[in-house]
C-alpha cells in the first residue's frame, strides 16, 4: 500500500522543520529510506520538501509513505496544486503566534480551493492539525485557534517542531487516521 501525506500551512509555520525533524527521528530508528530533499527559492524559502519512508510493516501489510510539504507562499499556488494530487492525508501546521492568526485561515481556505479543483473535499480527507510554536510568548490559546483552524474538530497536537516536540505524535496520528479510513472503506466495499 502506498500513502501520500502532505504537510500544509502558512509560510514559516514550521512545515519543513517538522519533516526534517521527522526524517532524522525515523532515520535513527532505521525506518526512513531515501534522501531528505529540500528545494528552496533564491530567498532561502522552501518550495517543497520530500521524504520517503519505505517498508513499514503493520500487521503483515507493507506500507510505503511519501511525505511532502507545500510551499507557504501564495505566489506558488500552481506548485501546491501539483503536490496535492493523490493526497491520502493532510497535516495542517498552524503557526500559533498572534501575528499569524489570520494567515492560517487564509491558507486553510486556499487549500480547500486547491483540493476542490482536483475533485477532493478538504473535509472528507483525513487531517491532523498541529499547533506549532507553542513555546512563543504570544502563542494564541488553543481554545481560540480551534474554531478557525480546526473546522473538522479533528485530532490536534501541540508542538514545538524546532525542538522535536509533537513531531512524531503528529505523524503517528495522521498515519493512523489514513489507515483507519482505508480499512473502513475496504470493509464497506
N, C-alpha and C positions, 0 to 999 in steps of 0.2 A: 504494500500500500504506500502510495506517495502522497505527502501532505505539503501544503504551502501555507506558511504563516507569514503575515505581513504586519510589521510594526509601523503605525502611522501616528502623526501628531504634528504640532507646530514646529517650525524650525527652532533649534536649540532646546527642545523639550527633553532630550536625552535618549532618542531612539537609537542612534549609533552607539552611544555609550552602553546602553542595555545589551545590544547584540554583541559588542566587543567583549564585555564582561562575561556574557553568557558563553561565548565561544571559548574564552580562556578557562572558565569553570568546567565546561564539558570536555575540553581537551585534556584537562588534568585527570578526568575520570576515564579517558580513553574513548569517549563517545563521539566527539566532533571529528569529522573526517573532512578532508579537503582543506582549502585555504580560506582564511578570512579575507574577503575582498572589499575594499572601500574605494569608491570613485568620488573624487572631490572636484569642486569648481576652482577657479583661479583664486577665489576669496577664501579658500580652505573650508568651504561649506560642503557638507556631504550631499552628493547626488543620490547615491544609494549604497547600501551595504548588503552583501550577500554572504551567507554562510551555509554550508551543507552539513547535515547530520546524516549518518548512514547506519543502516543495520541495527536500529533499535529493535529489540525483540520483546514484544509484550504478548504473553500467553500464546507463544508459538507463531505469532504474526510478525513478519519483518516489516518495519516501517521506516521509510526514508522521509526526512523532514527537511524542507528547504525554507530557510528563514531570510527574509529581506526587510529592508526599511524603505519607506517612501521619502522623497525629499520634502522638507517642510515649506520651502519657498513656493508661493503661489504661482510664480512665473514658470515653474516646472510642471504645471498641470499635465501636459502630454506624457511626461515620463511616469507620473503617478498612474495614469490610465494603463500603461503597459505593465507596470509592476503588479497592479491589482488583478490582472487577468488570471483566472483559475484559482483564486484565493480560497482556502478552506477555512481560515480563521484569522481574526484580527486582534491585535493588541493596540489599544488606544493609549498612547503615552501622553499624559496630561502634565503640563508644567504647572506646578502648584503655586507659583508666585502670583501675587496680586496683580502686578502689571501685565501678566499674560492671560488673565481670565477670559477676556473677550476673544482673543485669537484662538483659544482652544475650541470655542463654539464654532467659529468660522471654519476651522479645519474639519470639524465633525460634519458640518453642513456640506462642505465641498466634497468630502469623501463619500457622503451619501449620494451626491450627484454623479460622481465618477462611477460608482458601483451601479447606479440606476441605468446609466448609459450602456453598461455591459449586461444588463438583464438581471442584476442582483439587487436584493433589498437589504440594505445595511442592517435592518432589524431582524432579518432571518438568518444571518450568519453568526457563528459562534464568536463572541467577543469577550475579552477581559479588559477592564480599564485599569491602568496603572497610574496612580497619583505619584508622580516623581517629584523629587526635590523637596521632600517633606522636612528636611533639615533647615530650610530657609526661614529667617525670622519673619518674613511676610507671607508665609505659606497660608493659603486660604483654608479654613476649616473644611473637612470632608463634607459635612452636612450642607455647606454652601455650594460645593462643587458638584455634588451628586445630581441635583435636578437638571443642571446644564450639561454635564459631561457624561452622565450615565443614564440616558433615557431608557435603556434596556432594563435598568435595575438589575444588572448582572453582577457577577463577582468582581470585586476590585481588590487591588493590592497597593499598600502604601510602600513607597520605595525611595531610596537614595542610591540611584544606579551607579553613580561615580564611586561609591563605597561598596558596591555589590549587594546592598540591602534590597531585598524584594525581587531581584532579577530572576533567580531560579524559581521562586514561587510563582512569578508571573508566567514563566514559560511552562511550568508544570500545569498551571491552571488552564491555559489555552489548549495545550495538547489534550488534556483530559476532556475538555468541552468538545473538541473536534471529534475525538474518538467516540464519545458517548453519542453524539449526533449521528455518526456514521453507523454505529451499531443499531441505534433506533431505526434509522432509515432502512437498514438491511432487514431488520425484523418485520417491518411493515410491508416490504415487497415480497 
